[in-house]
Amino acid sequence: MHDVDKYRSVNGLSIDPGAMNNVGSWPGPRTSHHYFDLNRDWYAQSHPETRGRAKTFLNYMPHGAAFDTHGWSYFRREGDDSFYPGYGEGWPVLTGNASLPAATSYRTGNTAALSLKTGSYVVDFAQPQAHLAKALLEANAYLDWAYVKFELELRRTGQRNRFYDATGWSLPYTFRVDAYTVPAMPSGLAKADVSKPAAPAAARAQYGYAFAPGSEETIRRVQPNRAEVHDVVMRRAAQTGVTLAAIASAGVDEGTDLGSNSVVPIPRPSIALLGGAPVNGTPFGFAWYALDQRIGYPTSMIDANYIAGGDLSQYTTIVMPSVQAGALDRLLGDGGRQRLVEWVRNGGVLITMEGASAWVAQKRVGLVRTRVKRDSARADSAGGAQLPGGLPGVIARATVDSLSPLTAYIAISCVGRCRCLQTRCCWVRRTESSAAPVNSTTDCTEGSQNEHGEQHRAPVVSVFIW
């Protein structure tokens, strides 16, 4: 609406697609308030704009006959691949169709002896949303083999694939939970309560409150804060569901006392989020949404030009979303780049995302020793052209180094230590009663067993790649 009002004239608005009122200001006209591409949000419905139009769709349920009544144009059986249920044409196709035979969700293999644990969820496919539920919960979406075979040949010869973009969305893989398919509804089910349980109330603290965001404990002191600190902490805990522990004294049973000079307060950061051309609008929106909606932290959005001439000293942190390295170099010039480098060396924290990390890894920037690696080898050791580096949105099984800082907040059920690799291992228990292995010095090769009869596996997690 801002662009429409800004470019309105006495003669109205231009209908030319290239006119400024239709093109929109950075980053373009088709995004949501937080610069998300809403044509990927139909099933996740993470934004109010999507939830509003989904509600309208379900009330209206448009179809071809209704369009014919009004003489409206539409097309079928061409264009997009209709493979991803989050598109504006994929989600409606799967919504409100006839139900499937009774089944629940989802895992391949023999589940004849499956025993569901208390607290498990069962999704009944005998419902109008059955096709959508199946698409979201199945481990692997079915593709015609002729299509798959042709795609594999395209990859082997280094050609572009035919997928529009997203190719993976299985919710069990996304959230790393076990899911199964069964031929009939199990007995003894109760209606699920999906409301978020309230966090237990903490006692009123004499010294401070401790809570654990992620894997690092944090303490909020009562003194020297204002008297209402108790109410503020309790209210925030109720909003986030975090568990609080009231601390009565600065003295601790083990380690450093909390009143020690080595226990330092964390200053409140002043965060700037870099935006405007040539910054990529979509990653900018991701960062803005996370700070604004998920964390609820105030952020100053500054134009990329500000780096070259603005006062950076007022910020402790600058978040730089994805940007093409050459374009940012041209915008900043040598002077702007040097100002940013000096700001970092004086204590500023620069957080780079995606393409911006390639910019900061340049030798002439001079901030990090990391360099972009150009790998010409195929990861699968097969012949043919190099596999394309850009993948459509996929969920991949990744073998990870559990000691890497990149996996610091990933909960990996791994115990023991490999003598050969000097890193943590995954020991897959044969039975629930198996004893947990300690620092093992047995063979660490894939598939080997330790003294408890447990099989070694490298840590594996599922990750979403865009």
N, C-alpha and C positions, 0 to 999 in steps of 0.2 A: 504494500500500500504506500510505503514511503516513496518508492520510485515512481509509482503512478501519479501521486500527488505532486511530486517535484517537477515532473516533466509535462504536466497538464498545461495546455495553452488555451487561448480564446477559441481556437478551432477544435478543441477536444484533444484526444490522444491519437497518435499515429497507430495504424494497424499493421505497419511494416514490421515483420519479424525481427529485422535488424535494428529497429529504432531503440533508443536508449531506455525508454519506458518498458520495453519488452525484454531487452537483454538483461536489465537489472544491474545494480552495482555489485561490487565484489561481495561474495564469490559467485553470484549468479542468482536467478530468480526461482529455481525449483526447490530450494531447501526449506527446512523448517526454521523456527526461530533460532535454534542452536546449530544451524547449518548442516543438519543431517539430510541425507538423501532418503526421503520417506518412501521411495519405491523399493526399499529393502526392509521396511519395518512392518509389513502387513501382518505377519504372524507373531513377531515379538511384541509389537504394539507398545514400545517403550516410550513413545511420545504422545502427548495429548492430542496432537493433530491426527495421528493415526487412529487412536481410540475413537475419536469423534467420527471419522469417516467410516470406520468399520461398523460402528453402531448404526449409522445411516444406511449403510449397505444392507445390514441384516434386517432392518425395518422395511427396506424397499425391495430387496432381492431382485435386481434387474435381470432380464433375460432377453433373448433375441425377439420374441413375440412382442414384448412391450416396446422395444425399439421400433419394430415394424409399425406398430400402431401410430407412432409419432412421425414416422418417416425418417428416423435418424440413421446415419451410416454406422456400420461396424464391419469388422472382418473376423474370420475364423481360419484355423488350420494353416497359418503362415506366420512368419515373423519370429518372435522370440521362442526359445526352446521349451518354455513352460516347465522347466525342471525344478526350479527353486520355488517353494511355497510362500516366499516373502515378497514376491512381485505383485504389482497391482493387477496382473492378469492371472498369476498362478494361484494366489490365495482364493479369489472368488471361484475358480474352477473347482477347488477342493472343498468349498464351503456349502453346506446345505444340500448335498447330494444324497442319494439313497444310501442306507447304512450297509455295512459289511456284515458277514457272518460273525456271530459272537466270538470275540477273541480279546486278549489283553496284550500288554506290551512288555518287552521285546527282546529277544535274543535268539540267535540261530542255534541249532543243535538239539540234542535229545533232552527234553525237560520232563520226562515221564515221572521222575522221582523228585521233582522240584518241591521244596517246602519253603513257603514264603514266611519271612520273619515278621514279627509284630512291628507295625509301623510302615510296612510296605504299602505302596499305592498301586491300585489296579484301575486301568482305564478300560471301560467297556466300549467295544466297537459297535454295539447295537445302538447307534445313535445317529442323528443327522450329520454330526461333525466327524463321522468315522473316517472318511478319506483324509481329512486334514490331520486327525490324530495319528493315523497310520504313517502319513508322510513325515511327521515330526518325530515319531518314536522309533521307527524302524532303523536298524543298524545300517543297512545298505539299501539305497534306493535302486529299484530295478531299472536297468537300461537294456534295450535290445542289443543282442550280441553283435549284430552287424554294425551298429553305431559305435559300440565300444572298440571293435576291431579296427574300424576306420580311424578312430581317435588315436589308438595306439600307434598306428602307422604314421599319422601326422606327427606325433611326438618323436618317433624314431627318426624321422627325416627332418626334424627341426622346424616343422611348419606350425602355423598358428592353429590353436584348437577352435572348435565351433561353439563351445559353451559361451553364454553371454557373460556371466561372471561366477556367481556362487555355485559351488558343486558339493558342499558339505554343510549339514545343519542338524544332524542327528542329536537330539537333546541328551540322550544317555551318554554319548561320547563327549558332548560339550561339557557336561557336569560330572563326568567320570563316575557314573553310577551303573550298577548291574541292572539289566533289564531283560525280560524274557517274553516269549510269545507262548500262550497256552490255548488249547482248542476250545475251552469253555470257561465260564466264570467260576472261580473258586467259591467255596462255601464259607460261611462265617465272617462275611464282610460287614464293615460299618462305614457309614458315610464319613468321608475324610474331612477333617478340620484343618484347613490350610492357613488359618490365622497365625500370626507370629506371636509366640508366647512372650509374655512380659518378663523382663529381667528381674531377678530377685532384688528386693530393696536392700540397700546397704545401711549399716548403722552410721550414725553421725560420727564423723572422724574428728579426732583431737589434733592430729598433725597433718594428714593429707589423705587423698584417695588414689588408689592404684587401679589401673585398668590395662588391658592388653590389646591394643590394635595391631593386627597382624601377628608377628612373633616377638615384638619388643615391648617390654613392660614400660609404662609411662606413669608418672606420679604428678598429681595436681595438688599442690600444697594449700593448706588452709590459711596459713600465714605466709606472706603479708597481704593476702587478698582481702577484699571487702567481706563484710559479714554475710552477704547474700551468696557467697561462693557455694555454700551447701545446697541451696535451692537450685542454683544454676547447674551444678554437677548432676544432681538428681534428675532434673528435667532433661538434660542432654542424654543421660544414661537411659531414661525411659524412651526417648525418641529413637535412639540407635540400637537399643537392645543389648548394650554392652554390660558385662558383669563387673561391678565395682567391689573393691576391698577397702574397708576403712582402716587407716593406719593410725595407731595410737601414739607412736613415739618415733623419733628420729633414730633411735637405736635399733640395730638389727641383730638377729641371732648369728648370722654368718656374713662375711664380706664387709664392705665399706659402709659405715654409718651414713645416713641420709644427710646429716648436717655437715659432712666433710666438704672441704674446699674442692675436692676432686669430683663432687657431684654438682654439676653446673646446670643452671636453668636453660631451657631452649628458648631463644628469642622468637618473638612473633615475626614470621617472614612477611615481607612485602613482595607480592608476586606480580609480575608483568607477563602478559600473554601476547606474543607477537602475532599480528594479523595484517590483513591487507595484502595487495599484490606485492610480490609474487608468491606469497605463502599459499599452500594448498588449503582451500576452504574446508574440505571434509575433515582432515585431521585436526584443523583448528577447532572445528565444532566439537569433535570428540573431547579434546582437552578442556574446552570451555564448559561443556556439559558435565564432565567429571568434577571439575572444580566448583561449578555453580550449583549443580543438582545433587551429585553424589556426596561430595565433601561439604558443600555449603560454605566455601571459603571465598572471601572477597578477592577479586582479581582486577587489575587494571589492564584493559586491552589497548595495546599501543600499536601504531602503524609501523611497519618495517622501516620506513624512512626515519623514524625516531632514533634508531640506533646511531645513525650518522651524525645527528646534531642535538639530540635531547639530553636531559640530565639523567644519567643512568644511576647515579649514586643514591637516589631515593628508593631503589629496588634492591632487595637481597637476592631475588631469584627471577630469572627470565626463562620462560618456557618457549621454545622455538619449534612449532609444528613443522611438518614436512614441507620442504621447499627445495626446488632444483638448485644445485650448488652454483652453477654458472649464473643463473638469474640473480641469486642473492649476492654473489660477488659483484655483478654489474651494479646492483642497487647501492651496496655499501661503499664500494670503492676501497682503495687502500686505507683511507682515513677512517672510515666507518668500521672496517674490520679491525684496525689497530685499537680503536676506542673500546670495542667489545672485548678484545683480548686483555687490555689493561684493566677493565672492570672485573674480569674473572680473576686476574692475578692479584687484585686488591681484595679478594674475598667473595666476589659475587658467584652465585651458583647458576650455571647455564645447563638447562635440561633440553636435549635435542631429541626429536622424534623422526623416525623414518629417514627421508631424504636429507633432513637437516644434519643427521649424524654423519652422512657422507661428506657434507660441507665441512664440518668441524674436524673430520679426519684428514683433511688435506694438509700436506706438509707445510705449505706457506701460511696456514692459519696459525700453526705453532702452539696449539693448546694441548693436544693429546698425541701420544705415540701410536695410537691405533691407526691403521690404514685400511682402506677398502680392498678386499681381496677379490681379484678377478680370477675365478677358477674356470679353467677350460676343460676339465675332466668331467665325465659323466658320473653321477653319484652311484648308478647301478652297475657300473663297470661293463656295460654292454656296448656293442658296436653302434655305429651310426652317429648322427649329429648330436651336439651337446643339447641336453635337456633345457628347455626354456627356463630362465630364472624367475619370471613372473608367473605366479599361479593364481587362478581364480580362487575365490574364497573356499578353502578346504579345511577339513578336520583331519589332522595327520597324527599317526602314532609316532612319537618321537622318543628315541633313546637319549637320555639326558645325563649330564654329570651332576650328581646331587650336591656337589660342593661348590658349583659355580654360583656366583652372585645372581645370575639371571634366573636361577630357580630357588631363590632365597625364600619366597613365600608360597612355594608349591609343596603341598603335603604329600611326600613320597614315603610309602610304607617300606622302608629299607633299613635293615640292621646288619651288623657285622662289618668287617673291613677286609678288602681284598689285599693279600700280600703282594700280588703281582702289580696291581694298579695303584695301591695305597689310596683308595677311595672307597666310599660306601658302596655296598652291594644290596641287591634285592634277593632275599632268600624266600622262595615261594613254599609255604608250608603244605605238607601233604595232608595233614589233619588239623582240626582246630586245637587239639591238645598238644601239638608239637611244642617243645620248649624253644624259647627264643635263642638263637645263636649269639654267642659273644664275639669278641675279636677273633674271627676265624683266620687260620693260616692254611686252610686247605686249598685245593685247586680252585681257581676262580674262572675257569673257562665256561662259556655259555653252555648250560645244561648239566654242569657237574653238580655233585651233591656234597653237602658238608656232613659233619659228624651226627647231625640230627636227621639225616635222610631228607633234607630239604634241598630243592633244586635251585641253582643259581640263575638269576635273570638280571640283566641290566635294568636300571630304572626306566620305566616306560610311562609316559603320560600322553594325553591327547591335547593338542593345541590347535587353535584356529588361526589360520594364516590368510592374510588378505594381500 
